[in-house]
């Protein structure tokens, strides 16, 4: 599998960034790199970053913004936001956007170890983007109905947690109900998640990780990716339900990936995914 590298912008990258073009779909939601680059360079709290493929081509760009406060949301001062993420149109369709999103948590942890909170805002109509961010570990914590071009969604990622980017969920279409195998490095099945759909609800029944792979964050990463997979399977699903029938339920894991109790005394947990 091809890999990408994230690194800080260098002056020698400018010519390559001039050549980046956005698809029509991207241009509705983000900016060209050169439209934000100079203002980012002049701001001590903004850090432009490029994504390179194995041929050293610049395939993507984004900026990280410390202490940013997005209008309409009350977030802590000591935070960092990702803004203006774009993938060069000529490199789209190769999975680079997904690779960038999956590498984001570890990149920020390695380069901004004084921070604990990572946020982003994405337009509600841009489902491809917010599904991608959910896969990488971000949790939807707020929705604002009236942003500049419509609904906005605020996403949060706790930088004190462990994140892995080499896990993928793959649906087992031969299984009755819903089953998704947990795939490591795109080749090895190390567990599975399963459950069933009733109307607009998905009931989670199993989260299984092979014993020798436990404690490495793989189960948590798989659970973060589950909402995006379920929307692809059935876009009518609105909520994931976890009750006391889930084998060996790990309530700490559930809370870590955004599940909440039905009420204070309940054994049931839920997570809305739309």
C-alpha positions as CSV (number, residue, x, y, z in Angstrom):
1,X,0.0,0.0,0.0
2,X,1.3,3.4,-0.9
3,X,2.1,5.7,2.0
4,X,2.1,9.5,2.4
5,X,4.3,11.8,4.5
6,X,3.1,14.9,6.3
7,X,5.6,17.7,6.9
8,X,5.7,21.4,7.5
9,X,5.5,23.7,4.4
10,X,8.8,24.9,3.0
11,X,9.4,27.9,0.7
12,X,10.4,25.5,-2.1
13,X,6.9,24.0,-2.1
14,X,5.3,27.2,-3.4
15,X,5.6,26.4,-7.1
16,X,4.0,23.0,-6.6
17,X,1.1,24.6,-4.6
18,X,0.4,27.0,-7.4
19,X,-0.4,24.0,-9.6
20,X,-2.9,22.5,-7.2
21,X,-6.5,22.5,-8.5
22,X,-9.7,21.6,-6.7
23,X,-12.5,19.5,-8.0
24,X,-15.9,21.2,-8.3
25,X,-17.1,19.3,-5.2
26,X,-14.0,20.4,-3.1
27,X,-14.2,24.1,-4.2
28,X,-17.6,24.4,-2.6
29,X,-16.1,23.6,0.9
30,X,-12.5,24.6,1.0
31,X,-9.9,27.1,-0.3
32,X,-6.9,26.7,-2.7
33,X,-3.6,26.6,-0.8
34,X,-2.4,29.9,-2.2
35,X,-5.5,31.6,-1.0
36,X,-4.5,31.0,2.6
37,X,-0.8,30.3,2.5
38,X,0.6,33.8,3.0
39,X,-1.7,34.7,5.8
40,X,-0.7,31.4,7.5
41,X,3.0,32.1,7.1
42,X,2.6,35.6,8.7
43,X,0.7,34.2,11.7
44,X,2.7,32.7,14.5
45,X,-0.2,30.4,15.5
46,X,-0.8,29.0,12.0
47,X,1.2,26.1,10.5
48,X,0.9,25.2,6.9
49,X,1.5,21.5,6.2
50,X,1.9,19.5,2.9
51,X,1.2,15.9,2.2
52,X,3.6,14.0,-0.1
53,X,3.2,10.7,-1.8
54,X,6.1,8.2,-2.3
55,X,7.2,10.1,-5.5
56,X,7.6,13.3,-3.4
57,X,4.6,14.8,-5.2
58,X,2.6,17.3,-3.1
59,X,-0.9,15.7,-3.1
60,X,-2.5,17.7,-0.4
61,X,-2.3,20.7,1.9
62,X,-3.8,22.0,5.1
63,X,-3.1,24.4,7.9
64,X,-3.1,23.8,11.7
65,X,-4.2,26.8,13.7
66,X,-3.4,27.0,17.5
67,X,-5.7,28.9,19.8
68,X,-8.3,29.4,17.0
69,X,-11.9,30.1,17.9
70,X,-14.5,29.4,15.3
71,X,-17.5,31.7,15.4
72,X,-20.5,30.2,17.2
73,X,-18.5,27.6,19.3
74,X,-17.0,27.9,22.7
75,X,-13.8,25.8,22.7
76,X,-10.9,26.0,25.1
77,X,-8.0,28.4,24.4
78,X,-5.3,25.8,24.3
79,X,-6.5,24.0,21.3
80,X,-5.6,23.4,17.7
81,X,-7.8,23.3,14.6
82,X,-7.3,21.8,11.2
83,X,-8.4,24.2,8.4
84,X,-8.4,24.4,4.6
85,X,-7.7,20.8,3.9
86,X,-7.4,20.1,0.1
87,X,-6.3,17.3,-2.1
88,X,-5.0,18.1,-5.6
89,X,-7.7,17.2,-8.1
90,X,-5.1,15.3,-10.3
91,X,-4.5,12.9,-7.4
92,X,-8.0,12.4,-6.2
93,X,-9.5,8.9,-6.2
94,X,-6.4,7.3,-4.8
95,X,-7.2,7.4,-1.2
96,X,-4.9,10.3,-0.3
97,X,-7.6,12.2,1.6
98,X,-8.2,9.2,3.8
99,X,-4.5,8.7,4.4
100,X,-4.1,12.4,5.4
101,X,-7.0,12.1,7.9
102,X,-5.8,8.9,9.4
103,X,-2.3,10.3,9.9
104,X,-3.5,13.6,11.4
105,X,-3.9,12.5,15.1
106,X,-0.4,11.1,15.4
107,X,1.1,14.0,13.4
108,X,-0.4,16.6,15.8
109,X,0.6,14.5,18.8
110,X,4.2,14.4,17.7
111,X,4.5,18.0,16.7
112,X,2.3,19.8,19.3
113,X,2.8,17.8,22.4
114,X,1.7,20.7,24.6
115,X,-1.9,20.5,23.4
116,X,-4.7,18.2,24.4
117,X,-7.6,19.3,22.2
118,X,-7.9,19.0,18.4
119,X,-11.0,20.4,16.6
120,X,-12.3,21.0,13.2
121,X,-15.5,22.4,11.6
122,X,-17.0,20.8,8.5
123,X,-20.0,21.8,6.5
124,X,-23.0,19.5,7.1
125,X,-23.5,18.9,3.4
126,X,-19.9,17.6,3.0
127,X,-20.7,14.1,4.3
128,X,-17.7,12.6,2.5
129,X,-15.4,14.8,4.6
130,X,-17.1,14.3,8.0
131,X,-17.3,10.6,7.5
132,X,-13.6,10.6,6.7
133,X,-12.8,12.5,9.9
134,X,-14.9,10.2,12.0
135,X,-12.9,7.2,10.7
136,X,-9.7,8.9,11.9
137,X,-11.1,9.4,15.4
138,X,-12.9,12.7,15.5
139,X,-16.3,12.8,17.4
140,X,-19.1,15.1,16.5
141,X,-19.8,17.3,19.5
142,X,-22.0,20.1,18.1
143,X,-24.1,21.0,15.1
144,X,-24.9,24.6,14.1
145,X,-27.8,25.0,11.8
146,X,-26.8,28.4,10.3
147,X,-23.2,28.5,9.2
148,X,-22.0,30.6,6.2
149,X,-23.3,28.1,3.7
150,X,-25.7,26.1,5.8
151,X,-25.3,23.5,8.6
152,X,-21.9,23.1,10.3
153,X,-20.6,20.3,12.4
154,X,-18.0,20.7,15.1
155,X,-15.7,17.7,15.6
156,X,-13.3,16.9,18.5
157,X,-10.4,14.6,19.1
158,X,-8.7,14.0,22.4
159,X,-4.9,14.2,21.9
160,X,-4.3,12.2,25.1
161,X,-5.7,9.1,23.5
162,X,-3.9,6.5,21.4
163,X,-4.6,6.5,17.6
164,X,-3.7,4.0,14.9
165,X,-4.0,4.6,11.2
166,X,-3.5,1.1,9.8
167,X,-6.9,-0.3,10.7
168,X,-9.9,-0.6,8.3
169,X,-13.4,-2.1,8.6
170,X,-14.6,-4.3,5.8
171,X,-18.1,-5.6,5.6
172,X,-18.6,-9.3,5.5
173,X,-21.6,-9.5,3.1
174,X,-22.1,-13.2,3.6
175,X,-23.0,-12.7,7.2
176,X,-26.6,-12.6,8.4
177,X,-27.1,-9.2,9.9
178,X,-24.2,-6.8,9.9
179,X,-20.6,-8.0,10.4
180,X,-17.4,-6.0,9.7
181,X,-14.0,-7.6,9.9
182,X,-11.2,-5.5,11.4
183,X,-8.4,-5.5,8.9
184,X,-4.8,-4.7,9.9
185,X,-2.4,-3.3,7.3
186,X,-5.0,-4.1,4.6
187,X,-4.3,-7.8,4.8
188,X,-4.8,-9.5,8.2
189,X,-8.1,-10.0,9.9
190,X,-7.7,-9.5,13.6
191,X,-11.3,-9.3,14.8
192,X,-14.8,-8.2,14.0
193,X,-17.7,-6.0,14.9
194,X,-21.3,-7.3,14.5
195,X,-24.9,-6.5,15.2
196,X,-28.3,-6.0,13.5
197,X,-30.5,-3.2,12.1
198,X,-34.0,-2.4,13.3
199,X,-35.5,0.5,11.5
200,X,-33.3,3.5,12.1
201,X,-31.3,1.8,14.9
202,X,-28.3,-0.4,14.8
203,X,-27.8,-2.8,17.8
204,X,-24.2,-3.5,18.5
205,X,-23.6,-7.1,19.8
206,X,-19.9,-8.0,19.4
207,X,-16.6,-6.1,19.4
208,X,-14.0,-8.8,19.2
209,X,-10.2,-8.3,18.8
210,X,-7.8,-11.3,18.7
211,X,-6.2,-11.8,22.1
212,X,-2.6,-11.2,20.9
213,X,-3.7,-7.8,19.3
214,X,-5.5,-6.5,22.4
215,X,-4.3,-3.3,24.2
216,X,-2.9,-1.7,21.0
217,X,-5.8,0.6,20.2
218,X,-7.2,-1.5,17.4
219,X,-10.6,-2.0,18.9
220,X,-11.0,1.7,19.6
221,X,-10.0,2.6,16.1
222,X,-12.5,0.2,14.7
223,X,-15.3,1.6,16.8
224,X,-14.5,5.1,15.6
225,X,-14.9,3.9,12.0
226,X,-18.2,2.1,12.6
227,X,-20.5,5.1,12.0
228,X,-19.1,5.7,8.5
229,X,-19.4,2.0,7.6
230,X,-23.0,1.9,8.8
231,X,-24.0,4.9,6.8
232,X,-22.6,3.2,3.7
233,X,-24.6,0.0,4.5
234,X,-27.9,1.8,5.2
235,X,-28.1,5.6,5.2
236,X,-31.4,5.4,7.2
237,X,-29.5,4.4,10.4
238,X,-29.6,7.3,12.8
239,X,-28.3,5.8,16.1
240,X,-26.1,2.9,17.4
241,X,-27.6,1.2,20.5
242,X,-25.4,-0.8,23.0
243,X,-27.2,-2.7,25.8
244,X,-26.2,-5.2,28.4
245,X,-26.3,-8.0,25.8
246,X,-23.0,-6.8,24.3
247,X,-20.5,-9.4,25.3
248,X,-17.8,-8.0,27.7
249,X,-19.0,-4.5,27.3
250,X,-16.1,-2.0,27.9
251,X,-17.9,1.1,29.1
252,X,-14.6,3.1,29.1
253,X,-14.2,2.4,25.4
254,X,-17.8,3.4,24.7
255,X,-17.3,6.7,26.4
256,X,-14.0,7.3,24.7
257,X,-15.6,7.0,21.2
258,X,-18.6,9.2,21.9
259,X,-21.3,7.0,23.4
260,X,-23.6,8.3,26.1
261,X,-26.0,6.6,28.6
262,X,-29.7,6.7,27.9
263,X,-30.0,8.1,31.5
264,X,-27.9,8.0,34.6
265,X,-29.1,4.6,35.8
266,X,-29.3,3.0,32.4
267,X,-27.1,0.1,31.3
268,X,-27.8,1.2,27.7
269,X,-25.5,3.5,25.6
270,X,-26.2,5.3,22.4
271,X,-24.4,7.3,19.7
272,X,-26.2,9.3,17.1
273,X,-24.5,9.1,13.7
274,X,-26.5,11.5,11.6
